Amino acid sequence: MRVLVPVKRVVDYNVKIRVKNDGSGVELANVKMAMNPFDEIAVEEAVRLKEAAGATEVIAVSCGVVECLDTLRTAMAMGADRGILVETATGLEPLAVAKLLKALADKEQPQLIILGKQAIDDDSNQTGQMLAALLGWPQATFASKIVLEGSKVVVIREVDGGLETLSLTLPAVITTDLRLNAPRYVTLPNIMKAKKKPLDVTKPEDLGVDVTPRLKTLKVVEPAKRSSGIKVPDVATLVAKLRNEAKVI
């Protein structure tokens, strides 16, 4: 069984985000970049499926600038067998990424696609659902447990107030949640081995996909600074301030 795992290059989650002076976007120059944490979980789960003899090949895919090759190398150091970069300098929206992944899925014929439920830069939470719709495959989102059972995959997913168990017929699309697993530490020997694994580079036009943006960012601003709190002598004063100043009651 072949597993396709899309991975995204994002600003490292430990970095404090800064908005550009002209308000055109987020500052990326000289900023540490890393693999999206939810995608790390997806790679880890795919590798575990392979180690359990449930999968035969894990393919990591990334869409974006040439620097995404580093993200793919990280995925291969974690255990992916090969990587594919769809290189483009165009800012990609979720639908464009879903179309690129659909084209690659048609070409590679995976039985399972596992990807993070969302990226920590735009928090869109759309690509997995769009990809499943384009492919016409069953989907399970926010997975906290994945079990292969022959031609089916059983997914336990987190919902409001509890857990939901789904049984999907392969091929299928699954998006991962934080509690699915803990990604492994990438060791130096595996980093060296990853350099020898095959990595292909293609373009959106080679896949017949138009990635022209449909949205335009007008302005990016930082959130307003939180004002300092105050102490009140009694409940009556608190209620008065909530009603007259904050106007929330």
Secondary structure, 3 states (H helix, E strand, C coil): CEEEEECCEEECCCCCCCECCCCCCECCCCCCEEECHHHHHHHHHHHHHHHCCCCCEEEEEEEECCCHHHHHHHHHHHCCCEEEEEECCCCCCHHHHHHHHHHHHHHHCCCEEEEECCCCCCCCCCHHHHHHHHHCCCEEEEEEEEEEECCEEEEEEEECCEEEEEEEECCEEEEECHHHCCCCCCCHHHHHHHCCCCEEEECHHHHCCCCCCCCCCCCCCCCCCCCCCCCCCCHHHHHHHHHHCCCCC
